[in-house]
Amino acid sequence: MPDDEKNPAREVITDYAQAHFRYFRTADGTVYAQRNGHPVARPIRSQGTTGSHRQELMVGLFRDGHGVFNGTALKEALDLIEALALTEDVQPVHIRVAPGFDGATWLDLGRTDGRSVRIHPTGWDIAVPDPREVCWRRTQLTGELPLPAKDTDGKGIDLLLRLTNFANAATECLAIAWLIGSLGPSVPVPAPFLTGPQGAGKSSAGRMLIRIIEGMSSDLRRAPKDEENLIAAVAAGWVTALDNLSHMTPDLSDAMCCIVTGAENVKRALFTDGDVFRARYRRPLLLTGIDVGVIRPDLAERLLPLRLERPRVRRTEAELWAEYAEVLPVVLGSLLDLTVKVRAVEAETPTDLRMADFAHLCAQLDAATGFGALAAYRASLDDLNDDVIEGDLLAQTVLRHAADIEPGAEQRMTSTEWLYCLSCLYTGEDFRPLPKGWPTTGKVLSDRLKRLQPTLAARGVLIDSGRTREGRYIEMTRSQVTPPHEQQVF
């Protein structure tokens, strides 16, 4: 009788698994399996429809002549493998984009052969990454990208812009900057908000932008009704694209802020008493819609408005997407060429903008191409500040009050005194009623002013707070610097 038949089934499975797979754990304790020489890793406990490690282990054992094993033997073997893997070094897994060695980054093409794009300031090439350098995690949202074309001479960017309906060159360069930023695993990028009149092709343009990175199978989707489903969708892909937004609740606005700049969600793990499941996420986000109503100031700092206009000539969906699929390899190749060029350029980082990493990227893009992306980004933020002020009666009232303050002068009062002062200014001589949502206490006013600080500062009104022996105070100062929207260009 052969020796293999004398061994318990779990030992045969364990020996085969350790000979053909590499096992490791992530920082949250999840154990992954990686076929030798292949960069794609699967959780060994996954039962997902994208293929589990249990399934590939069963297929490998059968095809290599070891036979078919029952569920008990497989469970015992995987239990042992998981216990052994918990002693291995920690290694992260990545979706679509990952940092590599020597300052390089990788782009997962979603192919079964594992070929990916290595992007470095000296150039880019297609290769299968070393599994110890990059471990890819695949989900149902991981679409396949075509092999990017080489030596495109930048014509792919022109082909992409010809298919979209961006209103002007400033909008086009911001869209390109966002695409380059989305290829970086560690650079938070603001969320493009594609807006324009009905029929401007906002949804089509949004699909074109995300499919450059996520493949032709990716699509826009409706915003989930609860944060838990939104986080699950965000964690399963790289670019999250929400279509046709017409209203934005405070909870959704806060969730979007977390998606753009990064956060962590912790909840109780299933079928456990005290264990927890951690989900870290920071992803590129894209939005489309005609108007979302009032924009909260913290989200406005994380948005990138991209305006579109109605096309003069209409095309059928079939014609449009057939041409897009044909030029996608050239578009992706040109985007990679430009990314390499931008990353090789040194530029000064603007220190006055919230999204400093993206501002630095815009400065690099300007140095490499002369597009004027940084100026366009500043102008877009100024427009968003106008939108915030137009939708906030308290901000409008504060600016009316500040207009009577001498430049450089300070006014200091308690929050209650400020509430009385601003309420009287709003009601005026005709004693019109205060609007819905107006602060009702000094504490509420103080919190609202803190949220409005960046917006008001952009208009030359500085809000600060502090404490003296008499109590807490709020201080309002009118800056001596001319706000950007009041500066004239000759």
Steps between C-alpha positions, in 0.01 A plus 500: 500500500650841403612725783247770401212263561631418846508864605183664630323708238559823690878442484487437124307825453730696731817375328357579156386847610838596648678377186285697255385805694644774713303596812525828690288725718399864485505752785141416595586128533336379177695212344550505122623237255710580195582246230877481457615761249158664466418842652128442568417407861175353634378482860507134597160535668336677207188346349456774243385462141839621369657168604611386842827342607308189603379461142841546339650257751239235415555548125878481537487179705266338247697602190833391651365154571455517877127429479189657648486578871201547726414823677625386839852433372511836321376685809759335727780576252394865459474540879863384534618716209328806649662439838845465341450815287427712807868466592614638161598859429225754436448611140224725360273417208388761248216564258594637156782737613794417727835645608809309388872503559733792412223760478297310241125439500306216341171493310312169495367428152259241642634226274507131587870481413580762767668745262495853640648841422802621696511882505826671590627858444742349246228323298234230506490141388277193515612211723383245755592650838697308758241360745709630790486851355132517404201286599183571304154437640226447246125548544198504271570870442851431364460528124761415239694775327653470152876499460593870470656613174860619485634806315164679472655848479222628726224456244295288741429807715362684196287199407352489851421872509339477155257239633401710803318833520707696751415867489852646473873430516515567876247223564686264269833545677336442841348175370844387381654595836238291679574198281873530572429537872278191495800295384681583824433279803587762761377832357151609613321657204188717510179350363408620151140621486388487138227758456328681218162534328280204423632311201862609547623139521598506867441129554680404179800717588506353852501146358784587264714636782455204735533236226851621424596369844235236578434343159201483269292297747491784756204732519339781695257410777245660723606618843419234764237594755718419801865547587571130555410408140695799371813391688462142375485623140794735552719230657436257213634725222738783430293780340152556645266679258154622608259613230224760478521646849218746565518528877776447753413425861742602778584132561581438133706821488704389803546152352634650176749711694626181665526317167712774344746554786482156664340345805442169674179317578486251787212264569447170678618203299228252405455188712721635779435644844775758534711500182480792257533551126703800381453661161745774401419696190620801303389494142460728200138613482304632200154661503257613232185713522339824394472647850536349848363799688689641797863383520655479845834687535707195595385312188549806279873492579509141373307553174626566149220650286525400134242673282375351175298652218248352261658356183414651165483161329337196661629145459347165582616313808623212285718726285637690799603195705632309200740786429588532869585128531717527189703799625519393868847334467634821344330717765645288781846503341496878462382543859788282622748698289373825649503354853867407462579846368317672786656287774848575370448877539582694816255770607431708807211385719231767562450533874169688505271230361328221693576225243871585491600171331267562208608863481862380478397260224339789310822699538699205363257468208545871424878469513489201265242628251413865569130416532418744783340232717587666833335829404196307379487310828512822702223649285285191549536523879404867484184409306415234758539757778243712318266200488542440873430866581198516270350203682575616856312801639722511807813536283333780303409681822853468639642651180250787519611571855869470415463753218465772766819397682816690416768284331726358770255585779371238744164450665474273803177386667355193665312255282170611649577866422598406146175306460298805608704731273470284188133419564417871524693567181309230315153597624561868427258782561203306364560218752474222245496153656823305540537222241476131570834367620615831650713444816286500813779514762849642527646149496326416172622828351855427611492157334357642177768769484773240549366308202485820295852614593674401170219647288498830686882517502495476121288816505734683737311440825698316767316326783687400816403397851665495840450538873569770755425521871156632413421202278518383141482738207479506121718746312431630151771673298480650152817414314708771337568266205266534201294180458566316171152562356550876542840508331500644149707369216611756241 
